[in-house]
Each structure stands twice: as structure tokens, then as C-alpha cells.
Amino acid sequence: MKNTLQEFDEVIGICRELFEKKMHDYSTAWRILRPSSVTDQIYIKAQRIRQIEETGENKVGESIINEFIGIVNYAVMAQIQLSLQSCDITSYKMDTREVSRLYDQYTQNAKTLLTDKNHDYGEAWRNMRISSITDIILMKLLRIKQIEDNHADCWVSEGLDANYYDIFNYAVFALIKLNITEQK
């Protein structure tokens, strides 16, 4: 487990670095996205990964590693959007220190969840295929879409935030399995 937490921190360091660079380039333009639009952005990335896994073809050239990093970062954006609500085009800018603080808060929450679930599941994810991780992410996205379509009226499910945390952690698992830290 100690190794997993270290790997988690290394992966998040890489994801956070890209997040901050994009925030420098684009500011917080993503803040205008409604939660359902963030869900669809994650869906596009996960579907592209699955398409590459199934066909073996990658015509765009960006690796699936970059797509999993995008999934991690969009999952954090989704948590931020759920907590702050989306905004309009005139008020999308946020203080970068505040965004970084929120990024750290949600990644720490995900790490705590990962620690608890790893304890209970015995790091079963280490024996999973990347393709299964991709499928689970897509399944969770379909669940989120249904919850969104139901206007978050859940009878027995954990809700949107829990599903985003699971997507986040599965994408981290994929990045660990893909040895992202050795490739960067």
C-alpha cells in the first residue's frame, strides 16, 4: 500500500503540472461548462481510449496516457463545478491559488477514498487490464449521465461526486499501470 500512495502522489504531480500549465494558457475557461458538459468531455476521452484499444489505431497521435491524464483533471473540474456550480461567460475567471487549493482538496479526498477502498479490496486493481479500467470508467460515466438526466434524484446510488471520485481513481490506476512516471 505504501508503494501505491507514492505512485498516486507521483501521478497526481504529473496531472497537476499539466493542469496548471493549461490554466496559465487558458485561465479557468472550463468554469463555464455545466456539469453535464464536463461529463461529456470525460466521456469523449474514455471513448477515444476504448476505440484505440479495440482498433489499435491512433490517428490523432496523442497517447492514451494523455487521455487518462485528461480524465483525472476533468474529474477534478467536475468536483469543483459540483461544489461551485457553473457560471456564465462574464464570471468564469477564478483566482489560480483558489483553483489550486481546490485541486489539492479534491485529489486528497480521492486519495483518502483510494486508501480506504484499497484496504477493503486488497489492491485488486493491480490485476486488472487497462481495457477493463476503461470500461469501468465508461460505465461510471453512463451512470453519471443517467443521474444527471434524473436531475440528481437518486434512490440508492452514491450520487455524482462518488462516481467522479471513482473515475478519478480508476484513471490514476491506469496511469500507474502504464508506468507514467517512467515515461515522463
Sequence and secondary structure as in RCSB ss.txt:
>XXXX:A:sequence
MKNTLQEFDEVIGICRELFEKKMHDYSTAWRILRPSSVTDQIYIKAQRIRQIEETGENKVGESIINEFIGIVNYA
VMAQIQLSLQSCDITSYKMDTREVSRLYDQYTQNAKTLLTDKNHDYGEAWRNMRISSITDIILMKLLRIKQIEDN
HADCWVSEGLDANYYDIFNYAVFALIKLNITEQK
>XXXX:A:secstr
 HHHHHHHHHHHHHHHHHHHHHHHHHTTGGGGS HHHHHHHHHHHHHHHHHHHHH   SS   HHHHHHHHHHHH
HHHHHHHHH    TTS    HHHHHHHHHHHHHHHHHHHHHHHHHHTTGGGGS HHHHHHHHHHHHHHHHHHHHT
TT  SSS  HHHHHHHHHHHHHHHHHHTTHHHH 
